[in-house]
């Protein structure tokens, strides 16, 4: 096998095929990319329509003195929703913190909660079955006793149970990083709009249009906040929801400033200017911290990869001369 792999007549066609494939992928990649910004904006627009429908239904229920419960996206994945309701997974696996984590990751619909609960319920059995198949049918870990194999299968099931949480936490972390990186620029845009006489709703909408390509997550949050400002009874609830969904202290500080401005009539422009400067300074300090931590992180790669090559280049001629002499 090693002789076949190292044969130039076999190695050269393989390298040529890989190069041709990489060239085709490079040329076709721009045509195969999806417009995620348009999809995200469409999703938020649907969310706005759902908020409008929900608020209209609530007002009609209050006027008619009848209670009516409106859920978001009940028609999606009916089979999953039925399994969740029949097994009562919401009471067993979900709480308010779970819903907040899903919102922080960008999953706000009822269907997302149902899929999350269904995954937490089924993945442990899937991982357990795959682990048992690998260990006892395919003969994996043959030198280990059966007790260790059973323990490995249980650990795999335990990992499957927490895999949805890990995925949601990862998505929430990426979303927070995107929002935190773009937040100072968004505040500058909002400040310009507010100082020119535009209301805070139109300022958020304008900022969302401008930063959609840079941070679709923040654009989603702005558009959703404008929808809530239009249809919720209390405007402060919309600002509080923005702070809860993002989970960032800088965003929560802006939301508190906007709430105080709505309550006491204080000017918003000054608060936006101060908080935008603080956010920009905070972003710069984080960049400086990463730059200061770079030399220690580069020490190990330099020792493992650079020094052996350097020693080989420096000592190689001397070693070759010694070998020729002796």
WOCOR-V21410 format. One record per helix or strand of 3 or more residues. SS is the DSSP state (2 for helix, 1 for strand). FROM is the first residue (numbers start at 0). LEN is the number of residues. Records with the same first field share a line. If there is no record, write none. Layout:
BEGIN
SS->FROM-LEN / FROM-LEN
END
This chain:
BEGIN
2->1-4 / 7-25 / 35-29 / 77-10 / 88-5 / 95-9 / 109-28 / 145-50 / 199-12 / 215-16 / 234-12 / 248-16 / 267-25 / 293-32
END
